[in-house]
Structures are given as structure tokens and as C-alpha cells.
Amino acid sequence: MAGRNSKRLSFSKQQRRNTIYCFISILITIVFLFPIYWLIIMSFKSDTETFGKILTYYPHKFTLDPWLENLKDKDFLVSLRNSVVIAACSMTLSLLFGIPAAYGMGRYKVPGRKALLLTFLITQMLPASLMLTPMYLIFNKLGILGTFIAPAIAIASGSVPFIVITLRPYFKSIPASLDDAARIDGCSVIKSFFKIMIPTIKTGIITVTVISFLSGWNDLAYSMTFNVKPEMRPLTANIHKFQSKYGTKWNCIMAYGVILVLPVILIFVFLQKYIIGGLTAGAVKE
């Protein structure tokens, strides 16, 4: 009887502990999601309700005017195109150089690989502002200022080290017997790389692809520095147009912000298992 009572007490304590943990988790979730909720509901409020003296936590007068004002704006559509082009170019360059580099670092004994990995880690810590001046001078000499390729290269320079650090453990964990079997079947190194290695690490490829795309999508510093023409600015650079000497159109800014973060939210919602799995695999200590 005493044993059963002690088990019941321990089970009861475990239940209370789990309840407390669930409550804390829900509270933390609410705190982190509230800014997104506020961003969304503000985008559906009218000007009168936005600037009213009484604070409202949901739109009393639902309106799509802030959204329509953004979508009908030609500058917005041009900025949307620019963001997509910059993100796609930077992602392509990052994958083009990062994946083969990770393969070489993971499958072969590269001299000085520890120093290279340390260099990659250090580059991840450098702020973008530190790289603006030297990159500007280099791109000016190359004659690519005022083109989409300049910010794409700058963004890719930060994404490539991340790809190498993340995918190297993936390539390293693939059994050498797969390489041997591919050689017996007549596959060259390049054919084996594309037909065996890449499909095997699909989870890691999806992870770095998503992160590389989002790095280009969220970029502001490089795009503003290397593309001085207003018609070449991305979405992140044109949000200021709703601020004027007559006031700030907060509902339009919030609608603009929702459109800007919507791809990020959708990508993480639908691909979260790949992203979490990929980042976890890259964190394994050798």
C-alpha cells in the first residue's frame, strides 16, 4: 500500500509539473506571437481606428484599404520583383559554391581543414557594416555596382560558410561503401555527387536552400549600398514611403510588413521539420 501511495504521489507531482511547464510554454508562445498578431490586425484597421484614442485589440471596422493601397502601387510591385530576383540570385550562388565546398570538406582530407572551418565560423560573426566598404570598392572596380549581382554576391559570401558548416557533417556521415558501389557501377566523381550524394542529404539541402533564400529576402544593407537607384530597391528598403511630413500611415506599413514576412512564415510552417533536422545535424560534434 505504501508503495502504491508513493507512486500516486510521484505521478501527481509529475502531472503538476507538466501542467506548469505547459502553462509556461503557452505564455512564452503568446508573448512571441503577439507582435505578429498585432501586425496582422493593424493591417485591417481603418485610419480612424488606427489613430483613435481608444486602443482596440481587433479591427472593429474591417477594411482591406491598406492592402489594396500596397498592391495597386507600382513601386511595391517593382520592389517585390527586386526582392525575389536578389533572393533567388543569392540563393543560387550560395548553393553553387557552398554544396561542392561542403562535399570536399566532408569527403576528402583537405589540408588545413580545421583552419578553414575556423575561418568560416569567424566570417559568420562579422557584421554586414564591416564588409560594406571593401565590397563596394571591389564591385566598383568590377563594374557591377547598380546591378542585382552585386548584392547577390555579397549575401552569398555570408551564406556559403553557413552551408559548408551545415552540410559538411551530412557528407561526412555517408558511408564510404556508397562511393565504392558507385565506382563499381561506372559512376565518375561528378556523376556520383549528383546521383547519390545530393539525394542522400536531401534534408540538409532543403535547410540551406531555405536559409539562403531568406538571407537574400531579408537583406537591406547590401541592397541599399550597392543599388542606389530607387527602381532597384527591394521591399525592405521601400517601407519608409508611408512616412511623410503629414504623418505615418501605420495600417499601410503593417500591411506592407505582413506581405514582407508572409513568405518567411509560410516557409517555416511547411518546412520546419527539414529546417530543424538540418540545423541539428550540423551541430554534431566530431
C-alpha positions as CSV (number, residue, x, y, z in Angstrom):
1,M,0.0,0.0,0.0
2,A,2.8,2.4,0.9
3,G,4.4,1.7,-2.4
4,R,1.2,2.4,-4.3
5,N,0.7,5.7,-2.4
6,S,4.2,6.8,-3.1
7,K,3.7,6.1,-6.8
8,R,0.5,8.0,-6.8
9,L,2.2,11.0,-5.1
10,S,5.0,10.9,-7.6
11,F,2.6,10.7,-10.5
12,S,0.6,13.6,-9.1
13,K,3.8,15.7,-8.8
14,Q,4.7,14.8,-12.3
15,Q,1.2,15.9,-13.5
16,R,1.5,19.2,-11.7
17,R,5.0,19.7,-13.1
18,N,3.8,19.0,-16.6
19,T,0.9,21.4,-16.1
20,I,3.2,24.2,-15.0
21,Y,5.5,23.5,-18.0
22,C,2.6,23.6,-20.4
23,F,1.3,26.9,-18.9
24,I,4.8,28.4,-19.1
25,S,5.1,27.2,-22.8
26,I,1.7,28.7,-23.7
27,L,2.7,32.0,-22.0
28,I,6.0,32.2,-23.9
29,T,4.2,31.4,-27.2
30,I,1.7,34.2,-26.6
31,V,4.5,36.7,-25.9
32,F,6.4,35.8,-29.0
33,L,3.4,35.6,-31.3
34,F,1.7,38.7,-30.1
35,P,3.8,41.1,-32.3
36,I,2.8,39.0,-35.4
37,Y,-0.9,39.1,-34.2
38,W,-0.6,42.9,-33.8
39,L,1.0,43.3,-37.2
40,I,-1.9,41.4,-38.8
41,I,-4.8,43.1,-37.1
42,M,-3.4,46.6,-37.6
43,S,-3.2,45.9,-41.3
44,F,-7.0,45.5,-41.4
45,K,-7.9,48.7,-39.4
46,S,-9.1,51.9,-40.9
47,D,-7.2,55.2,-40.5
48,T,-9.8,56.4,-37.9
49,E,-9.4,53.4,-35.7
50,T,-5.6,53.3,-36.1
51,F,-5.2,56.9,-34.8
52,G,-8.2,56.7,-32.3
53,K,-7.7,57.5,-28.7
54,I,-9.2,54.1,-27.6
55,L,-6.9,51.2,-28.1
56,T,-8.6,48.2,-29.9
57,Y,-7.2,44.7,-29.9
58,Y,-9.1,43.7,-33.1
59,P,-10.5,45.7,-36.0
60,H,-13.9,47.0,-35.2
61,K,-14.3,48.2,-38.8
62,F,-12.7,45.6,-41.0
63,T,-11.1,47.1,-44.2
64,L,-8.8,46.0,-47.0
65,D,-7.8,49.5,-48.0
66,P,-4.2,49.3,-46.6
67,W,-3.7,46.1,-48.6
68,L,-5.2,47.4,-51.8
69,E,-3.1,50.6,-51.5
70,N,0.0,48.5,-51.4
71,L,-1.0,46.0,-54.1
72,K,-2.0,48.8,-56.5
73,D,1.2,50.7,-56.0
74,K,3.6,50.2,-59.0
75,D,6.7,50.8,-56.8
76,F,5.6,48.0,-54.5
77,L,5.3,45.5,-57.4
78,V,8.7,46.6,-58.7
79,S,10.2,46.2,-55.2
80,L,8.6,42.8,-54.9
81,R,10.2,41.7,-58.1
82,N,13.6,43.1,-57.0
83,S,13.4,41.1,-53.7
84,V,12.6,37.9,-55.5
85,V,15.4,38.4,-58.0
86,I,18.0,39.3,-55.3
87,A,16.9,36.4,-53.1
88,A,16.9,33.9,-56.0
89,C,20.3,35.0,-57.3
90,S,22.0,35.0,-53.9
91,M,20.5,31.5,-53.1
92,T,21.7,30.1,-56.4
93,L,25.2,31.4,-55.9
94,S,25.3,30.2,-52.3
95,L,24.3,26.6,-53.3
96,L,26.5,26.6,-56.4
97,F,29.7,27.3,-54.3
98,G,28.6,26.1,-50.9
99,I,27.5,22.5,-51.6
100,P,30.6,21.4,-53.6
101,A,32.8,23.0,-50.9
102,A,31.0,21.1,-48.1
103,Y,31.3,17.9,-50.2
104,G,35.1,18.4,-50.5
105,M,35.5,19.2,-46.8
106,G,33.4,16.3,-45.7
107,R,34.6,13.5,-48.0
108,Y,38.3,14.3,-48.5
109,K,41.2,15.1,-46.2
110,V,41.7,18.7,-47.2
111,P,45.0,20.2,-45.8
112,G,44.3,22.8,-43.2
113,R,40.5,22.0,-43.0
114,K,40.4,22.9,-39.3
115,A,41.7,26.4,-40.1
116,L,39.3,26.7,-42.9
117,L,36.4,25.8,-40.7
118,L,37.5,28.2,-38.1
119,T,37.7,30.9,-40.8
120,F,34.1,30.1,-41.9
121,L,32.9,30.4,-38.3
122,I,34.7,33.8,-37.9
123,T,33.1,35.1,-41.1
124,Q,29.7,34.3,-39.6
125,M,30.4,36.7,-36.7
126,L,31.4,39.7,-38.9
127,P,28.6,42.3,-39.2
128,A,27.5,43.4,-42.6
129,S,28.5,47.0,-42.0
130,L,32.1,45.9,-41.7
131,M,32.1,44.4,-45.2
132,L,30.3,47.2,-47.0
133,T,33.4,49.4,-47.7
134,P,35.8,46.8,-49.1
135,M,33.0,45.1,-51.1
136,Y,31.9,48.5,-52.5
137,L,35.5,49.2,-53.7
138,I,35.8,45.7,-55.2
139,F,32.4,45.9,-57.0
140,N,33.2,49.4,-58.3
141,K,36.4,48.0,-59.9
142,L,34.5,45.1,-61.4
143,G,31.8,47.5,-62.7
144,I,28.8,45.7,-61.2
145,L,27.5,48.4,-58.9
146,G,23.9,49.2,-59.7
147,T,23.2,45.6,-60.7
148,F,21.4,42.8,-58.9
149,I,24.5,40.6,-59.0
150,A,26.4,42.9,-56.5
151,P,24.1,42.4,-53.5
152,A,23.6,38.8,-54.5
153,I,27.4,38.1,-54.3
154,A,27.6,40.0,-51.0
155,I,24.8,38.0,-49.5
156,A,26.2,34.7,-50.8
157,S,29.5,35.5,-49.2
158,G,27.8,35.2,-45.9
159,S,25.6,32.2,-46.8
160,V,28.4,30.0,-48.2
161,P,30.2,29.5,-44.9
162,F,26.9,28.6,-43.3
163,I,26.2,26.0,-46.0
164,V,29.7,24.5,-45.6
165,I,29.4,24.2,-41.8
166,T,25.9,22.8,-42.0
167,L,26.3,20.2,-44.8
168,R,29.8,19.0,-44.0
169,P,28.6,16.6,-41.3
170,Y,26.0,15.3,-43.7
171,F,28.6,14.4,-46.3
172,K,30.9,13.0,-43.7
173,S,28.3,10.7,-42.3
174,I,27.6,9.0,-45.7
175,P,29.2,5.5,-45.7
176,A,32.3,5.1,-47.9
177,S,30.7,1.9,-49.3
178,L,28.3,4.1,-51.3
179,D,31.2,5.7,-53.1
180,D,32.7,2.2,-53.7
181,A,29.4,0.9,-55.1
182,A,29.1,3.9,-57.4
183,R,32.6,3.4,-58.7
184,I,31.9,-0.3,-59.4
185,D,28.8,0.7,-61.4
186,G,30.9,3.0,-63.5
187,C,30.0,6.4,-61.9
188,S,32.5,9.2,-62.1
189,V,33.0,11.5,-59.1
190,I,30.7,14.2,-60.6
191,K,28.0,11.6,-61.5
192,S,28.2,10.1,-58.1
193,F,27.9,13.5,-56.5
194,F,24.7,14.4,-58.3
195,K,23.0,10.9,-58.3
196,I,24.0,9.6,-54.9
197,M,25.3,12.3,-52.6
198,I,22.8,15.0,-53.3
199,P,19.6,12.8,-52.9
200,T,21.1,11.2,-49.8
201,I,21.3,14.6,-48.0
202,K,18.0,16.0,-49.2
203,T,17.1,17.3,-45.7
204,G,20.2,19.3,-45.4
205,I,19.9,20.7,-49.0
206,I,16.4,21.9,-48.2
207,T,17.6,23.5,-45.0
208,V,20.4,25.5,-46.5
209,T,18.2,26.4,-49.6
210,V,15.6,28.0,-47.3
211,I,18.1,29.8,-45.1
212,S,20.0,31.1,-48.2
213,F,16.8,32.4,-49.8
214,L,15.6,34.1,-46.6
215,S,19.0,35.8,-46.2
216,G,18.5,37.4,-49.6
217,W,14.9,38.2,-49.0
218,N,15.6,40.0,-45.7
219,D,18.6,41.9,-46.9
220,L,18.7,45.7,-46.6
221,A,22.3,46.9,-46.1
222,Y,23.8,45.3,-49.2
223,S,20.9,46.2,-51.5
224,M,20.7,49.8,-50.3
225,T,24.5,50.3,-50.6
226,F,25.2,48.6,-54.0
227,N,21.9,49.7,-55.7
228,V,21.4,53.4,-55.3
229,K,18.6,53.6,-58.0
230,P,15.1,53.7,-56.4
231,E,13.7,51.4,-59.0
232,M,16.2,48.7,-57.9
233,R,15.5,48.7,-54.2
234,P,13.9,45.6,-52.6
235,L,10.8,45.5,-50.3
236,T,12.9,46.1,-47.2
237,A,14.1,49.4,-48.4
238,N,10.8,50.9,-49.6
239,I,8.7,50.6,-46.4
240,H,9.7,54.2,-45.4
241,K,7.4,55.7,-48.2
242,F,4.4,55.6,-45.8
243,Q,6.2,58.1,-43.6
244,S,5.9,61.8,-44.6
245,K,5.7,65.2,-43.0
246,Y,1.9,64.8,-42.8
247,G,2.2,61.7,-40.6
248,T,2.7,58.0,-40.7
249,K,0.2,55.5,-42.2
250,W,0.6,52.8,-39.7
251,N,-2.0,50.5,-41.2
252,C,-0.4,50.6,-44.6
253,I,3.0,49.9,-43.0
254,M,1.6,46.9,-41.1
255,A,0.1,45.5,-44.3
256,Y,3.4,46.0,-46.0
257,G,5.1,44.2,-43.2
258,V,2.7,41.3,-43.4
259,I,3.5,40.9,-47.1
260,L,7.2,41.1,-46.3
261,V,7.1,38.4,-43.5
262,L,4.5,36.2,-45.1
263,P,7.0,34.1,-47.2
264,V,9.1,33.6,-44.1
265,I,6.2,32.4,-42.0
266,L,4.9,30.0,-44.8
267,I,8.4,28.6,-45.4
268,F,9.0,27.8,-41.7
269,V,5.4,26.4,-41.2
270,F,5.7,23.9,-44.1
271,L,9.4,23.1,-44.0
272,Q,10.1,23.3,-40.2
273,K,10.9,19.6,-39.8
274,Y,13.6,19.8,-42.5
275,I,15.0,23.0,-41.1
276,I,15.2,21.8,-37.6
277,G,16.6,18.4,-38.6
278,G,19.2,20.1,-40.9
279,L,20.4,22.5,-38.2
280,T,20.6,19.7,-35.6
281,A,22.7,17.5,-37.9
282,G,25.1,20.4,-38.4
283,A,25.5,20.8,-34.7
284,V,27.0,17.3,-34.1
285,K,30.4,17.5,-32.5
286,E,33.1,15.3,-34.2
